[in-house]
Amino acid sequence: MQTPYTPPHDPLVILHDDADVIAVDKPAGLLSVPGRGEHLADCLITRVQQVFPHALLVHRLDRDTSGVMIFGLNPHAQRTLSMQFQERQTKKMYVARVWGVPEEKAGTVDLPLIVDWPNRPLQMVCHETGKPSVTDWRLLKDQGETSRIRLIPKTGRTHQLRLHMLALGHPILGDPFYGHEQSQAFPRMMLHAEELRVKHPENGQSLRVRAKAPF
């Protein structure tokens, strides 16, 4: 299951900054926000606030996911950006390496998800009480026993991409929760938030931030 928390000490990679917004490239293995206990205090927002003291949280990425995260630098920016996430006005694009090669070249996974209470923080598919969860996917490259996939989530449920790829029979490589034994034999989870598009909170213009996948 979850491995001990040994966050990487990579230097902060700033992808975009202006008077209202800061975007950074979160490394895999680092919490977005503090967990419970002193041993889980080190996290991305704390590191960002060391450089940008007024940075405010807008959204999160899983500990084991790398890629683009955006922060507001004032309450107005935080509210405006947070509302875009809540109302699904953002555009998010991920890259993943998964076990096996899908028979189809592209598709959509539409499976409702809910927390698996006895096994938290795991989530599960539940057609009775799960919340709507939709992911578009496209095969980018057949790599033999594995493949490279583009993932575009239409909703933002916890562990959505991880569970949807598992449901397809192609778990994300290195996933400590949902990967099988062969797919777990990787140094990190192969899921990266490659691109995020939002409307700038000050002028409403489209802001596109990208961070190339490190795998």
PEJODA-V752797 format. One line per field, one symbol per residue. phi: phi as a letter, one per 30 degrees, with the letter a starting at -180 (. if undefined). psi: psi as a letter, one per 30 degrees, with the letter a starting at -180 (. if undefined). burial: I if it has 24 or more other ideal C-beta (glycine too) atoms within 12 Angstrom, else O. A space follows every 10 residues. Layout:
BEGIN
phi=???
psi=???
burial=???
END
This chain:
BEGIN
phi=.ddedbddcd ddcccaabdc bbbbcdddjc ddbdcdjddc ddaddddddd cbecdbdcab beedcckdbc bdcaeddddd deddddchcd bcbcbbcbdi bddddalbcb bdbaddedbe cdcadbdcbd debbbdbbdc adcidbbcbc bbdcbbdeie ddddddddib dddiddccdd eddddbdadd bbddbbbbce dcciddccbb bdddb
psi=bklljiklhk lkjkfkkaff kkkljklkfk kelkakkefg ekleeeeeff eifgkkkeal klegklakkk kkgleeeeee eeeeeeghfl jkklkkklkl kkelflakki kkllkiefhk gkllkjfefl kkkkkklkke kjgcfllkkk kjkflhlkge eeeeeeffgi kkkgjfefkl eeffhlflki kkjekkklkk fefflkjkkk jkkg.
burial=OOOOOOIIOO OIIIIIIOOI IIIIIIIIII IIIOOOOOOO OIIIIIIIOO OIOOIIIIII IIIIIIIIII IIIOOOIIOI IIOIIOOOOI IIIIIIIIII OIOOOOOOII IOIIOOOOOO OOIIIOOOOI OOIIIIIOII OOOOOIIIII IIIIIIIIII IIIIIIIIOI IIIIIIIIIO OOIIOIOIII IIIIIIIIII IOOOOOIOIO IOIII
END
